[in-house]
Amino acid sequence: MATQEVKMDRVVTEIPAPPYYPLSSATAFKGQKPDWRALKEHFFREGMIAKADVLKIIQQAELIFKKEDNLMNLSDPVTVVGDIHGQYYDMMKMLELGGNPEKTKYLFLGDYVDRGMFSIEVILLLYSLKINYPGTIYMIRGNHECRQMTSMFSFRRECLFKYDLEVYEAFMDSFDCLPMACILNGSFLAVHGGLSPELVSIKDLETMNRFTEPARSGLQCDLLWSDPIDLPDGRLPEIYRNNETRGCSYFYGGEACRKFLKDNDLVSIIRAHEAQKDGYKMLFWNGSDFPSTITIFSAPNYCDCYKNKGAIIKFDNSTLNIQQYNYSKHPYVLPDFMDVFAWSIPFVIEKITKMLISIIKPRGKFFFSFDEQSKARLQELEENVSRSNEFNTETIEKIITHIRAIREKNEMIIRGDTFNDGHAEIVSASDPSRPKLEDDKESFMKAILRDRINEKRPEVGK
């Protein structure tokens, strides 16, 4: 049982220790509503709250989402936020730039979880803000707010590590209730992904059934997964083209965009869903000086290796002001939320096994002086092991090869050399200064190419 007095044995004393106990319910809530300021600070210090309080926040937020329409209508001033992806410490910077949530209207475009290691903190703080300010904090669904993606990436593991399956399933049920899109100032369609062949009129958004796990095709899938074609003129041989990058949904070009905007008396589409080097991208397909599609991405230095900027849109008096920001330092987390002992086991086993081999099967001259009896016994041991069908040096070599593969995989994760299994990637902790974000287009493009497999929707059953 934990004691009240914690030993002051931290090696790095200048970094405060995380809170030893979960935040009490009396502190986490003011009356029946979560105290978002207390939670914000507690999460920043890597603190947790009790499971019962997590479920209470989820249930309160879910009740609010259920009452909202599929398609919301908002007017400016409003701050529009793109993908956050569990980057809690970058979200703190975003809230500073975007405006005090007590006085600022926010529209979040989805992808709150996965890839980053602080998804629970992100979503709990957003839900707490929604509960306190339901008339000014608005959230729509992203493609990662579903069971399939969170099982493939990190959010399910994070829930099981920090809480349990009941908490994860409660989050999934709440994701099913998130609205799908928003009309801003009567002129802009805000959505996570983009257009769909099944989206002819905005009335199609009003009548769709959103309270479900997204299918692999259809209107809901496209709203979450589709992308604009990355061409200046937006030309496609067809109006919609299969999106091979995502493994589902479509690419849409200038013709589809212009037709939808004209038929629905809209000016532009504001969406998220794609990492951008500058945090945003504009496509001018409508023959005017105003972009027909604006992509906003709010997770700077995505996966700790993209070296991109984050950005938000401050929409006021029908004027769009894009603000960029660099990434913030965050605590180091090992892959799969492993502790250092579990992570180091392959390294230790490999070294021990090598020592055993050197004893069982010595090569070359001895480095130490042995008497003749010791040499004879060592030679006898070697011959017995080499003749054994159950245990021999070939077997040990195979074990070492397998362990080495595990160890090298872990080393690549730490260096950020790979994007294995869709996990969020962490840069090396050996550099305490964490170099400042550079405008490195080459690094950004390399990261996109290496990470492309993780942009694709997994096949059914995976």
Secondary structure as GFF3:
##gff-version 3
##sequence-region A 1 462
A	DSSP	alpha_helix	25	28	.	.	.	ID=ss1
A	DSSP	beta_strand	29	30	.	.	.	ID=ss2
A	DSSP	beta_strand	33	34	.	.	.	ID=ss3
A	DSSP	alpha_helix	36	44	.	.	.	ID=ss4
A	DSSP	alpha_helix	51	67	.	.	.	ID=ss5
A	DSSP	beta_strand	71	74	.	.	.	ID=ss6
A	DSSP	beta_strand	78	81	.	.	.	ID=ss7
A	DSSP	alpha_helix	88	98	.	.	.	ID=ss8
A	DSSP	beta_strand	106	108	.	.	.	ID=ss9
A	DSSP	alpha_helix	119	132	.	.	.	ID=ss10
A	DSSP	beta_strand	137	139	.	.	.	ID=ss11
A	DSSP	alpha_helix	147	152	.	.	.	ID=ss12
A	DSSP	alpha_helix	155	162	.	.	.	ID=ss13
A	DSSP	alpha_helix	165	175	.	.	.	ID=ss14
A	DSSP	beta_strand	181	184	.	.	.	ID=ss15
A	DSSP	beta_strand	188	191	.	.	.	ID=ss16
A	DSSP	alpha_helix	203	207	.	.	.	ID=ss17
A	DSSP	alpha_helix	219	225	.	.	.	ID=ss18
A	DSSP	beta_strand	227	228	.	.	.	ID=ss19
A	DSSP	beta_strand	240	242	.	.	.	ID=ss20
A	DSSP	beta_strand	250	252	.	.	.	ID=ss21
A	DSSP	alpha_helix	254	263	.	.	.	ID=ss22
A	DSSP	beta_strand	268	271	.	.	.	ID=ss23
A	DSSP	beta_strand	280	283	.	.	.	ID=ss24
A	DSSP	beta_strand	293	296	.	.	.	ID=ss25
A	DSSP	three_ten_helix	302	304	.	.	.	ID=ss26
A	DSSP	beta_strand	310	316	.	.	.	ID=ss27
A	DSSP	beta_strand	319	325	.	.	.	ID=ss28
A	DSSP	three_ten_helix	335	337	.	.	.	ID=ss29
A	DSSP	alpha_helix	340	360	.	.	.	ID=ss30
A	DSSP	alpha_helix	372	387	.	.	.	ID=ss31
A	DSSP	alpha_helix	393	415	.	.	.	ID=ss32
A	DSSP	three_ten_helix	420	422	.	.	.	ID=ss33
A	DSSP	alpha_helix	441	451	.	.	.	ID=ss34
A	DSSP	three_ten_helix	452	455	.	.	.	ID=ss35
###
